[in-house]
Amino acid sequence: MSGKTSASPATYSPSSTTQKKKRTPTQIDSDSVRPDGRTLHQCRPAFLRTGAVNSASGSAYAEFGNTKVIVSVYGPRESKKAMMYSNNGRLNCNVSYTTFATPVLGQAPDTKDLSSMLHKALEGAIILKSFPKTTVDVFALVLESGGSDLPVITTCASLALADAGIMLYDMIASVSVSCLGKNILIDPVSEEESHQDGSLMITCMPSRNEVTQMTITGEWSTTKINEAMQLCLDACSKLGKIMRSCLKEAVSGPQE
């Protein structure tokens, strides 16, 4: 793999809190530190790289804690299916896991559902009319599943599309939270997701302040939903800046 990397993992947490005593996921309260040392509203450091796959039209690698994803984009290329439907381009998305991505073989989530959700998240940000009657294929491969897989996949895919020169209304950033008892944990790891009472994920175009996808599981009060949405939107805004910085570094790199 080659390509331009960000100098070091960058943070995009919506807020900071004082670190206190470490506890297990089921024991977390507002004064606790999570199993990986973060506070409730602290995101994992984000490491991003473009140009990770030389043979692709565009590609990106993302590492958020132990969650590691690589996305390859191919196209636009001729598509008979796209020609049959309209003059707009066609987007295909495929998500898969390596055999060693999860601690136990066969524990990977339903990739068909993930592929569908990735398609819905990206479609609203791509200017499909810019590549009429052709197809853009997005292949996401999860190298290691460490929690919050879909938000990392979506963010990485957006970066890969930009690297491929696909016209976008805006970059796509995605962040999720877990509800655990009375608390909301941003950017949960696998251990926290396994104990969560509910989850909320937001995918948005930060510069346009537009949400392209929101998914909710479990029972949420109106107050908690509002708090969770604000946390995600704030983190997405900061993550979007990190993504743009990664692209700028990739462009300026050859000139240095």
Secondary structure, DSSP 8 states (H G I E B T S, - for coil): ----B-SS-B---S-------B--GGG--TT-B-TTS--TT----EEEEE---TTSSEEEEEEETTEEEEEEEEEEEE-HHHHHH-SS-EEEEEEEE-TTSSSSTT----HHHHHHHHHHHHHTTB-GGGSTTEEEEEEEEEEE--S-HHHHHHHHHHHHHHHTT--BSS--EEEEEEEETTEEEES--HHHHHH-SEEEEEEEETTTTEEEEEEEES---HHHHHHHHHHHHHHHHHHHHHHHHHHHHHHHGGG-
